[in-house]
Each structure stands twice: as structure tokens, then as C-alpha cells.
């Protein structure tokens, strides 16, 4: 039996693998698919797996794009950090959705359902698009931060960019004020609207309005300048350049 784990966070892969491996002894687990692009390439060049666990939000986009470009003839169990209201609407599609952090009992129920019914192998893209719409409504509008001995709520409209430095995540406003967040940059990325914010590299997650200049760099790369940012050498990751241009054009 071949099982794909499509997930872009290594700790999540490790946890999911530890939870499911006892249910599927002697199975082959494919765990290096962490982007939409890699997964599409894999599915084009391999036979369909017996089961897929698929995170909804991947590093390079929404995993639903996979099913729009490839005819997947395998049951899928989605994992998601979004609220249960969005998930419940898709129970009728006979594909299960697990809310992160994954509850072992919920996982057991999903696997039992897979074993008994083999799930529905035909994904309904119209329902998938509805889920995308519900996700957008769940994006954060404010971030709670500590300011000395005070607590302050920062509107998403006031956020210029988020960045990570020495394993600490910061929020910076358009006015140049900086605040420490308890979340990782990966967590913040999943909480903000991707039409408004873009993960330009491992360090920065910026809003469109925070970009003051964009320069052509070597090897088809781009360098940008952010408003009120001390870092003057912010490079767009080579594998993100095309997506970044599409985001700007969107």
C-alpha cells in the first residue's frame, strides 16, 4: 500500500506519520511532497497512491490546485488549520477533513471510514471552491501584541510586513513600529489573506502596500525595498519569483 503525506511543515509530517503508521503496517509512505508543484509532478509520473493525506495550505499555494490540474483516482483525507464550520460543509463529499492539531480519535475515525467505505474518489471541485471562499472569511483581521506592560490589538490594515529574526517573529506597522508575536512566521502566513500578503522568502511576509521599489537582480531574481525596513538586500527566492509577479499582477 502506498500513502502520500503532502505537507510543508516537517514537524507536522513527523507527527502525522507517527499517528498513522500503526494503522498501515508494511505500507510505503511518501513524505517529501511539500509543494503543489512537486505533488503535481509526482502524480504525473507515478501511479495513483492508495491514500493521500493532504494539507490544504502548502508553501507555494492552495493544494486544491493539485486536483484542478491532475485527475486523482485516490481517496483523500485533508488536514487543515481552518475552523470546523468550513470542514462540516464537505462531509457530504465523502472525503474526510481533519482539523490541526490532529486529534488521534478523529484520525482513527477517518481511517476506519477509509477502510470501510474506501471513501469517494471523485472530488467535487465546486465544493472545493466553496471551501476556499470560507477560508478567506476566516483570515485574521487583528493581531494581539504585547507593548511593554500593555496589550494592544493591531488591525491587519496597519501591518506592513511580518518577519522572522533569530527564531522570533515580528509584526511591523506602516509607521515602523515593531511588535513581537507568539506565532511562527509559517503560522502567521496561514492566518492572513494571500491576496494581501506574500511570503517573499524564508524571512519576510509582506503586504503589497509595504513595497516601495522592485529591482531586477541576477539570474532572473528580484530585489525589493520595503517601507521603513532596515534590511536593504531583500531578495525574492528564485522559486517564488514567478508567483510573486503573478501576485503583483493579480
N, C-alpha and C positions, 0 to 999 in steps of 0.2 A: 504494500500500500504506500502511495506517495502523497505527502501532505506539504502544501506550501504555507509558509508563515510570512506574510507580506506586511512588514512593519519596519519603520525607520528609526526606532529607538532600541538600541541594543539591550538595555535593562528589561524592556517590555518583551523582547524576543526571548530572553533568558527565562523570564517568569512564565510566559505562556508555554514555552517548551517544557518547563518543569511541571506544569499543571496537566498537560495533555499526554505526555509520553507514556504514562502508565496505562492510558486508555487504548493506546495504539502500539502494542509491543511489536517488534520486528518491522516497524514502518520506516520509510525513508523520509527524513524531514529536510526540506529545502528552506534555509533560513537567511540567505544572503540577498533576498529581493527587498530592497528598501526604497525603491522609487517606482513611479508609474512607468517610466521608460524601460527600466530593467525588466519589470514584470511583463510588459508587452513583448519585449524581445524574447524572453524565456518562453512565453506561451506560443509564440510564432514558430519556435524551433524545437518544441517538445510536445509530447502527447499530453492531453489534459490530465491533471492530477486526480486523485480520488476525493480530495477535500482541500478547501482553501480557507485559511484564517486571514482576513484582510482588514488592516486598519483603514479607516475612511480618509484620514488626512495624512498624506505622505510628504516627503521632503520637497518633491517637485510638483505637487498638485493634489487634486482630489482623485482617490482611487476609482471612482465611478467612471473616470475617463478610460480605464482599462477595458471595461465591459462595453463601452461605446465603440472601441476600436478592434476588439477581439471577440470572437464567438466562443464564450466559455461554456463548456459542457461539463461542468463540475459543480457540486454543491458548495455554497459559500457561507461562512459564518463571519459577519462583520464585527469588528471591535471598534468602539468609538468613545470619545471623551465627552460627547454631547448628551443632552438630557434625555430622559426616558420618554418624554412626550413625543419626541421625534421618532424614537425607536418603535413605539407601540403601533404607529400607523402602518408599519411594514410587516407585522406579524402575519397579515393576510397573504403575504407573498411567499409564505412557507420557507423563508430564509431567516435564520436567527441573527440577532444583534446583541452583542454583549457590551455593557457599559463599563468603561475603565474607572477605577481599577477592577479587574475581572474578579467576580465572586466565584469561588470554586463550585458552589451549589448551582449557580446559574450556568456555569460551564458544563457541569455534569448533565444538567437538563438538556442543554443544546446538543451534547454528544449523544445522549440517549435518543433524542429526536432524530438525529442523523442516522443512527444505527437502525431505528425502527422504520423510518419513512424514507431515508436517503435524500430527504429534502427536495425542494423543487429546483430543477436545474435551469429553468427558464427565468431569467431575471427580467423584471418589468421596468424598463428604463423610464417610463412616465412616473412611476413611484419613486425611482431614484432621484429624478429631478425635483420631486416634491421634498425629498429629504434635504437636498441641497438648499432649497428655499427655507426650510425650517432651521437649518444650521445657521443661516445668515441672521435669523431673528434671535439667535442665542448668543451672538457675539457680545462681548462686554462693552458697555457704554462708559464705565468709570473704573478707575483703579484706586484701591485704598492704599495709602502710603503713610509711613511714619515721618514726621517732621519734628525733630527734637523730642519733646515730651508730648507732642500733639499728634493727632491722627487727621489726615486730610484726604479728601476724595478728589481725584484728578479726572476731569472729563476727557474722553478719548479724543475730542476735538482739539484739546490743548496739547496733546502729545506730538512731539516732533519725531522722536525715534526712541527705540529701546536698544540697549547694547549690553554686552557681557564683558567683564574685565576681572581677571583673576577669580573666576567662578562665581562672581557676584553679578546680578542683573540690575541694570539701572534704567529708569524712565527719565527722559529729558523733555522738558516742555519747549514750546516755541520761544519762550522768553529766556531759555538757557538754564532754567532751574533743574537740578538733578535730584532724584529720589531713588532709594534702594527698594527693590521688590523682593518678596519672598519666593517668587516663582523663578523657574529656569527660563531661558530665552525660548526654548522649544515649547514650553507650556504657554508662554505669552503668545507665541506665533499662532497657536491653535485657538486662542481666545479673541483674536482681533480679525476684522473683516479683511480678507486677502485682496479685495479690490482697493483698499485704502492703504494697506501696509505690505511691504515686500521684504523678504529675507535676502538681503543682497550678498551676504557671506556669513561665515560662522559667528561673526561678532555683532553685526548690525541688522536690525529690523526697522526699516524706516518708512515714514509716511511720504506720500507724493509731495505734500506741501513743504517738507523739510529739505528737499533737494534744491540747491541753488545753481549748481553747474554740473555738467556731464562732459567728460573729456574722453577722446579716443586714445586708448593705451595700446601697448604692443600685443601682438598675437591675438588680435580680434577681441581684446579685453577692453573694459571701460573703467574709468576712474571717476568718482563723483565727489562733490563737495557738499556737505550738509551745513545748514544754517546753525551758527553758534556751536560748531563742533571743533574741538581742538585737533582732532585727527585729520591731517591734510592728505593722507595717502590711503584713501578708502577704495579698494579695488572690488569690482564685481567678480565673483567667482566665474571662471571660464564656462562652467557647465550651466550657469544661470544667466549668462548674457542674453541669449535668445529670449528666454522667458521674461527677463527684465524689460527688453524692448517691447515685447507684446503687452506687458503690463502698462508701460508708459503710453502705448498706443490704444489701450482699452478704454 
